[in-house]
Amino acid sequence: MCTVSERLRLEVLRRRARGTRQYQLARQAGLHPSVFSALICSIVPIEYGDRRVVRIGQVVGVPAEECFSDCASGT
């Protein structure tokens, strides 16, 4: 299991500070706003390479390999 990286969270916050609404970022990533929020807040468990998180990264300009942190290896 992993968590969303701090860099990804910060980029989302920067976009929001510049006036982009969270639902707009969610739409650009092809996600429902509640799913987007749950992912960014680490409410739902994610695995390394989760496509939803990678799509959020693409929207805010964070490379896929930098979207994840605290990934446990093994089971």
KOLLOMI-57032 format. One line per field, with one value per residue: x negated, y negated, z negated of N, C-alpha, C in turn; residue number from 1. Coordinates in steps of 0.1 Angstrom, whole numbers, plus 5000, padded with zeros to 4 digits. Last residue first. Layout:
N
n_east <- (X/...)
n_north <- (Y/...)
n_up <- (Z/...)
ca_east <- (X/...)
ca_north <- (Y/...)
ca_up <- (Z/...)
c_east <- (X/...)
c_north <- (Y/...)
c_up <- (Z/...)
num <- (NUM/...)
end
This chain:
75
n_east <- (4964/4938/4934/4953/4946/4944/4958/4964/4957/4934/4939/4954/4948/4971/4991/5018/5025/5008/5018/5042/5033/5021/5044/5056/5038/5013/4986/4990/5024/5043/5073/5088/5077/5058/5066/5066/5088/5110/5111/5117/5142/5157/5156/5147/5122/5107/5091/5109/5125/5107/5103/5130/5133/5115/5109/5083/5070/5046/5052/5054/5027/5017/5029/5017/4991/4993/4999/4975/4957/4965/4981/5005/4993/4997/4992)
n_north <- (5081/5060/5027/4998/4965/4937/4923/4911/4895/4899/4914/4897/4861/4836/4819/4821/4842/4863/4868/4879/4902/4915/4920/4939/4960/4968/4971/4988/4986/4971/4967/4935/4912/4894/4871/4878/4898/4882/4864/4882/4891/4867/4861/4888/4883/4873/4851/4831/4835/4827/4801/4792/4797/4777/4749/4727/4706/4710/4728/4751/4754/4759/4783/4800/4797/4810/4836/4842/4840/4860/4888/4910/4941/4977/5012)
n_up <- (4993/5007/4994/4992/4999/4993/5023/5057/5078/5091/5113/5129/5125/5124/5135/5130/5147/5139/5113/5120/5132/5110/5096/5113/5115/5092/5087/5056/5044/5018/4998/4992/4981/4990/5001/5028/5028/5020/5041/5063/5054/5055/5083/5104/5131/5151/5147/5152/5129/5109/5115/5110/5083/5073/5095/5097/5084/5073/5053/5069/5076/5050/5044/5063/5053/5028/5036/5049/5027/5010/5027/5013/5002/5006/5000)
ca_east <- (4978/4943/4931/4948/4951/4946/4948/4966/4970/4933/4930/4961/4945/4962/4977/5011/5033/5007/5004/5042/5040/5013/5034/5063/5040/5027/4990/4981/5012/5039/5059/5089/5088/5054/5066/5057/5074/5106/5108/5105/5131/5155/5149/5157/5127/5116/5084/5097/5130/5112/5092/5124/5141/5112/5117/5089/5084/5046/5048/5066/5037/5012/5032/5031/4994/4989/5008/4988/4955/4967/4970/5002/5000/4989/5000)
ca_north <- (5083/5073/5038/5010/4978/4947/4923/4921/4894/4889/4920/4908/4874/4844/4818/4811/4830/4857/4863/4866/4892/4911/4911/4927/4951/4966/4971/4980/4993/4971/4973/4948/4919/4907/4871/4868/4901/4894/4859/4873/4900/4874/4852/4881/4888/4883/4864/4832/4837/4841/4810/4791/4805/4792/4756/4739/4704/4701/4714/4745/4752/4747/4771/4798/4792/4795/4828/4842/4832/4846/4880/4899/4929/4964/5000)
ca_up <- (4992/5003/5004/4985/5005/4983/5012/5046/5072/5080/5103/5123/5131/5115/5139/5123/5148/5153/5116/5112/5140/5121/5090/5109/5126/5094/5101/5065/5048/5032/5000/4998/4974/4986/4987/5024/5031/5012/5028/5063/5055/5042/5073/5097/5118/5154/5145/5161/5143/5109/5116/5124/5093/5072/5085/5103/5088/5085/5049/5062/5086/5058/5036/5063/5067/5029/5028/5056/5039/5006/5023/5023/5000/5007/5000)
c_east <- (4984/4958/4936/4945/4944/4951/4953/4955/4973/4947/4929/4952/4950/4960/4967/4996/5025/5014/5002/5028/5041/5020/5025/5054/5047/5030/5005/4986/5003/5026/5056/5074/5090/5065/5062/5056/5064/5092/5103/5101/5118/5144/5147/5150/5139/5122/5094/5090/5119/5118/5097/5112/5136/5120/5114/5096/5090/5060/5049/5064/5050/5022/5028/5035/5009/4993/5006/4998/4968/4966/4973/4991/4997/4999/4991)
c_north <- (5071/5074/5051/5021/4989/4960/4934/4920/4902/4887/4911/4913/4886/4858/4826/4810/4818/4844/4856/4860/4879/4900/4906/4916/4938/4956/4970/4982/4985/4980/4973/4954/4933/4914/4884/4868/4891/4898/4871/4869/4893/4884/4859/4872/4881/4890/4876/4846/4839/4844/4824/4800/4804/4800/4771/4747/4716/4700/4704/4731/4746/4744/4758/4785/4790/4790/4813/4834/4831/4837/4866/4891/4919/4953/4987)
c_up <- (4986/5003/4998/4996/4997/4988/5002/5035/5060/5074/5090/5111/5123/5122/5130/5126/5141/5154/5129/5114/5133/5130/5101/5104/5123/5105/5103/5079/5056/5033/5015/5000/4979/4977/4981/5009/5026/5015/5019/5049/5055/5043/5059/5086/5112/5142/5148/5160/5153/5123/5117/5126/5107/5082/5085/5092/5095/5091/5061/5058/5081/5069/5043/5055/5068/5043/5029/5049/5047/5018/5019/5018/5011/5002/5000)
num <- (75/74/73/72/71/70/69/68/67/66/65/64/63/62/61/60/59/58/57/56/55/54/53/52/51/50/49/48/47/46/45/44/43/42/41/40/39/38/37/36/35/34/33/32/31/30/29/28/27/26/25/24/23/22/21/20/19/18/17/16/15/14/13/12/11/10/9/8/7/6/5/4/3/2/1)
end
